[in-house]
Amino acid sequence: MKKNIIKSALAVAVAGLTAYFNVLLIPLAILIFVMVCDWATGMAGAWINKSVSSRIGIIGIIKKVCYLFTVSVAMVADWIIQSALAKADIEVGSGLFICGMIVTIWLIINELISILENLSRIGVPLPDFLIKIVKKLKVTVENEVKTE
């Protein structure tokens, strides 16, 4: 009985988050995945280089949690913009998460760069084109934000 209640509550929570986040659900899932990969590759690199530090590991986790707070702030900004536009009778449609999307994508790209740096420290040979593509994506996203 207890397991069914927990499963039901989890299903309701996931359904509610899916409906609320709408467009941001997949980018948020990707962000969480790359954050875990970055942390794991960073810890692996530290272990291989004999520089493991629980303090640095905890700081990394705190940093990742703060990333999620940053996305939350961007989503609140989106909500405020939508509310202000609705008050001005300007219809933009619901689920417009421009700030949230830009911040989430920017953080994903930062995490990808960090993963590549960690893999390089571990000794994994990386093709130059991959590093260039990821860094170019970061510059492109930053330039898009500046022009908007």
N, C-alpha and C positions, 0 to 999 in steps of 0.2 A: 504494500500500500504506500509506504514511504517513498519507494523508488518511483512509483507512478506519479506521485505528487511532484517530485523533483523533476522528472522528465517533462511533465506537463508545464511546470513553471518555466523550465528552460525553453521549451518550444514556444511558449507565449512571449518570453523575453526576446528570443531570436526573431520571431515574426514581427514584434513591435519595433525592434531595431531596424529590421529590413525595411519596414514601411516608413520609418522616420528618416533613415539615412538615404533611402531611395538610391540616388545615383552614386553616392559616396561609399556604399557598402563594399563593393569590389576593390576600389582603391584602398580603403581602410584595411581590408583583409590582406591585401598585398603589402601594405606598409607594415603591418604586424609581422607578417612572414619574413620580410627582409630585415626587420629589426632583430628578430630572433636569429636569423642567419648571420647578421653582422656581429651580434654578441657572441655567438658560438665560434665564428671564425676568429674573432678577436681573442677569445679565451684560448683557442687552439694555438694561435700564433704566440701568445704569451707563454703557454706551456712549452712549446717547442723551443722558444728562445730563453727559457728558464727565467721569465720575468713575471710570473703569476703573482697578482696582488689582489686580495679580496677587496681592499679599499677601491682600487681602480675598477674592479668588476661591479661593485655596488654603485659606484658613480656612473658607470655605463648604464646600469638598469634604471637609475634615477633619471638619467638623460632621456632614455627611451620613453619613460612615463611622461616626462615633460613634453616630448614630441606629441603625445596624444592630447595633452592639455592645449598645446598650440593649435592642433587641428580643431579642438573644441572651441577655442576662442574665434578661429576663423569661421566656424559654423554659426556662432552667435552673431558675428558681424554680418554674415549672409542673412540671417533671420531679421536682424535690425534693418538691413537695406530693403528686404522684401516687405517688411511691415511699413516702413516709411513710404515706399512706392505704392503700396495698397491704400494708405491713407490719402495719398495724392491722386487716387483713382487711376494709377498706371498699372495695367495688368501685365505681369511678367510670367505668370504661371507659378505653380508651387514646385518646390523641389529644386530651386535655382541655387546651387551651391558653388558659385564661382570662386570665392575666397577659399572655401574649404577644399575645393578641388585643386587649386593652384598650390596651396600649402602642402597638401597631401602628396601631390606629384613631386614637388620640390624635395620633400623629405625622403621620398622613395629614391629619388636620384642620388641624394646625399648618401643614403644608406648603401646604394649600389657601388658608389665610389669607395666608400669605406670597406665594403666587402672585398673589392678588388685589391685595395691596399693591404688588407689582412692576408689575402691569398698570396700576394707577392711576398710578404714577410715570412709566410710559411714555406715559400720556395716553389709555389705552383707557377709554371711558366704561363704567362698571359700574353695573348696576341695584342700587339699595339693598337690595332684597329678597334678592339673592344674598349680599351681605355679611352681612346679618342671619341668614340661614339657616346659613351656615358658622360664624359665631360662636356661634349657638344650639347647633349640634351640639357644639362644643367644650365649652360649659358643661354640656350634657347628659351628655357622657361623663365630665367631671370630677365631676359630682354622682353619677353611677352608681358611680364608684369610691369616693367618700366613704361611700355608703350600704352598700357591701358589706363 
